[in-house]
Amino acid sequence: MVVLIAIFISAALLPINRIYGIHADVGPNNHQTRAKRGVLITEKYWKEGLPYRFEGLGDFMKNEFKKAVRTWEENTCVNFTEIAHSPPNKASVLVKWHVSRCASVIGKTGYPDQRIYLAPACEYGIIAHELGHALGLVHTHERPDRDKYVKVFVDVDPDTNFDFRNYTKEEVETYNLGYDYGSIMQYSMTDYYGSWDDPAMMPLDGRYNYTLGSEIVSFNDFTMINNRYGCRQKCLKQRRVVKCDNGGYEHPRNCSKCLCPSGFGGDSCNERPNENNCGGILNATQKYQKHTFEFANDRWDWLDGFKKCYWWIKAPNGTAIDIRVSTIEDYPYSPQGCRAAGIEIKANDDQTLTGYRICHKSQIGLVFESKHNLVPIITFTKMSDTSRYTIKYRHGEFFLYNKRLFGLKIDRQIKQTLVTICAVK
């Protein structure tokens, strides 16, 4: 998943048709008409921080907004400040109640009381998404190379559809970050215009089906903002450079330690995270072993709502790891983005990207083969009910890219979209 920094502003408020399809971009005049396109130059970002105030929101929504603010603030160099009144002739954000919409301008307009609208259904994940827009991010599925990673079925006319555009390389900057299916800026298969029978979009690698639509801000979401706002230059200017492994880099808030991709921790991103006193290490052998992940949420003060535990599957140097999903015992929560509970298998080559998220029984039998001899697995849940996921795993030299991939076969010759997950051999 990668997120994009927008160089163009243009959008309008769009009506909602589902609880998780209410993000929309707003033009710089904050009206319900399409704004004239303009170039977002450096001054159009919140270089001196983002001041905001509330209007018409209750305590719960204010707290949800502040949690999303903390997430962005703690992992970037961007500062947010709550203010009581908007200063004249100075850019600021008005976080305003709306009966039916969650929406934000892309980037900084330069006007006082730039709007972020929040409807009652817009909680932490959607708020974090809208803050991403306010900071300058466009949707992941709108980046120039999106057609290499997702198939979009909805109308993509930029004059009529403002959430599925395909920006050009001249309009956005990706900083050469890979496409992150788990970005907070990536819609799910059914957000906005789709249904399970007729999805709005689908990943070309069907193993990512339920990674789309995440409510967890990803490592590369932070990286995109840190690149755009010059956060990564601060440590270089201080000449306080620490060695970071596994795709991590100097933390913009503390140059003596690293900001790490999910599944990695410690000052140098070479340790298994253990802040919640759970998880462990599984040592792979040449024979299949089984392991059941059993987890539940025992408290409600997690910043993003999820309790996470981190596991590592390790194998000898020079070998690869084969992982297969055996059983899933979970309650029938909405699988979009695995927004209630699931496991994430980081068998992807680029460890800065979100891994494969598993939370739906249709994913039983999926096969993941890693090039590496270490695969992080993350369990995550918002629910007090216990979830159980069983995998089997082993190592071997012969697993390296044997082309056994799970992909999509898409047939648009019939009225209804036919999507079949199949093994491509």
C-alpha positions, -999 to +999 in steps of 0.1 A: +000+000+000+013+032-007-003+065-001+001+095-024+008+131-018-015+152-039-002+180-060-037+188-073-068+196-053-102+188-067-132+172-053-167+175-039-188+161-011-204+129-021-234+112-006-230+082+016-245+048+008-229+028+035-213+032+069-178+025+056-181+044+024-184+079+037-150+094+031-150+121+005-127+149-007-138+185-004-127+213-026-108+243-011-140+264-009-156+237+013-188+238-008-207+209-024-195+219-059-164+208-076-135+231-069-112+244-096-080+224-097-050+241-082-014+232-076-004+223-040+029+239-036+051+236-005+031+263+013+000+242+010+012+218+036+011+223+074+048+231+078+041+250+111+017+224+124-021+219+121-043+240+144-079+227+148-111+234+168-144+216+172-179+227+165-210+207+173-192+174+184-199+155+215-171+142+239-170+107+222-163+121+188-138+146+201-119+118+219-119+097+187-105+126+168-078+132+194-068+095+192-064+098+155-044+130+159-021+112+184-014+084+159-003+108+132+016+131+157+035+103+175+048+088+142+056+119+122+070+154+129+037+171+122+023+189+153-014+194+160-028+220+183-063+224+196-075+260+196-106+277+210-110+302+182-097+304+147-072+332+142-080+356+114-060+354+082-043+322+093-050+286+081-068+263+105-091+234+105-127+234+118-138+199+128-175+201+123-205+177+129-224+166+098-255+146+097-243+121+070-208+127+058-172+123+067-150+144+045-119+165+042-100+188+019-068+174+004-039+194+019-040+229+032-062+255+016-046+285+034-080+297+047-093+298+083-118+271+093-109+246+065-135+219+071-133+183+083-168+169+085-176+140+109-209+121+109-218+100+140-206+068+123-172+082+116-149+068+144-112+064+147-103+046+115-123+070+092-111+100+111-075+089+106-083+086+069-097+121+068-067+135+086-045+118+060-064+138+034-059+170+054-022+163+056-020+159+018-027+123+010-049+110-018-063+075-019-039+047-025-062+033-052-058+066-071-020+064-075-006+063-110+004+027-109-028+014-093-038-007-123-008-030-116-023-038-082-061-034-083-089-037-108-114-009-105-149-016-118-166+017-110-168+047-133-135+065-132-143+096-151-125+124-131-154+148-139-180+126-122-161+104-098-138+120-072-127+089-052-115+065-079-095+089-101-062+076-116-037+104-110-007+109-132+030+110-121+029+147-127+001+151-102+012+130-073+044+119-056+048+083-043+085+086-032+090+052-048+072+035-020+054+002-029+017-002-032+003-008+003-030-027+003-033-020+040-030+018+038-055+038+058-061+056+025-071+024+006-108+017+002-121-018+007-135-039-021-171-027-013-166+008+000-188+035-016-202+018-047-197-019-044-212-050-028-198-085-023-216-096-054-204-066-074-173-051-059-161-016-066-125-029-069-104-060-062-067-066-057-051-085-085-035-108-059-067-122-043-048-130-011-051-093-002-089-092-006-095-085+031-064-063+036-081-035+017-101-011+038-079-012+069-086+009+100-049+008+110-026+035+098+003+018+081+040+023+084+042+036+048+013+061+055+037+076+081+066+074+057+047+093+031+040+121+054+076+120+069+090+123+034+066+151+023+071+172+055+109+168+056+107+149+089+135+125+079+159+154+073+158+165+109+179+137+122+204+141+094+207+178+103+214+169+139+239+143+126+222+117+148+219+088+125+211+054+139+213+021+120+178+008+113+170-027+100+140-042+080+131-009+063+130+013+094+145+047+097+153+074+123+123+083+143+114+120+136+105+125+173+136+107+187+167+104+164+183+079+188+159+052+179+141+039+148+105+041+135+099+005+126+076-014+102+048-034+118+061-067+132+095-052+141+106-033+172+135-022+194+157+007+189+170-007+156+139-026+143+156-060+148+136-072+177+102-087+181+077-062+196+066-073+231+050-042+246+018-061+253+035-091+269+021-115+243+032-133+212+064-154+208+088-172+184+079-202+163+109-222+149+101-238+116+114-273+107+113-292+074+081-309+086+048-291+089+040-279+124+007-265+135+000-235+157-032-220+169-033-182+176-060-176+203-066-140+212-092-116+226-092-079+236-092-076+274-092-038+276-105-008+257-079+019+259-058+009+229-050+039+208-065+025+176-089+001+193-069-030+185-050-053+209-020-066+189+004-095+196+035-101+176+049-136+166+079-145+145+083-176+125+120-182+121+140-206+099+177-213+093+196-188+071+192-196+034+158-212+037+123-199+030+090-204+049+058-220+037+027-210+057-009-223+051-041-212+067-058-243+082-088-232+103-105-200+113-128-199+143-142-164+146-175-146+149-190-134+116-178-098+119-176-076+088-145-088+069-139-055+051-104-045+061-105-071+089-119-042+109-128-063+140-102-090+143-077-111+123-041-121+117-016-105+094+010-127+077+040-106+066+053-130+039+057-102+014+091-093+001+090-057+012+086-056+050+076-019+050+043-029+034+012-043+052+011-081+050-018-104+041-047-100+065-068-130+073-103-128+088-127-146+065-134-184+062-130-181+024-093-176+032-089-211+046-064-230+025-044-199+013-007-205+009+020-180+016+057-185+007+083-161+019+117-155+004+130-147+038+138-169+068+117-147+092+080-140+088+062-118+114+026-127+122+005-101+139-028-109+157-052-080+162-086-077+177-111-051+190-134-078+203-137-094+238-148-126+221-120-151+215-107-156+180-088-188+169-067-191+138-047-222+130-018-223+105+007-249+095+043-240+086+076-254+076+108-243+059+127-254+028+150-241+001+126-252-027+098-228-018+115-197-033+091-184-059+076-215-073+049-194-089+021-208-068+003-176-064-033-169-056-048-145-080-081-133-095-099-144-125-123-116-135-150-121-161-169-090-171-188-106-200-218-113-178-240-087-161-227-095-126-190-094-118-177-129-114-147-131-092-130-164-086-101-169-063-080-196-080-046-212-077-024-202-107+002-229-113 
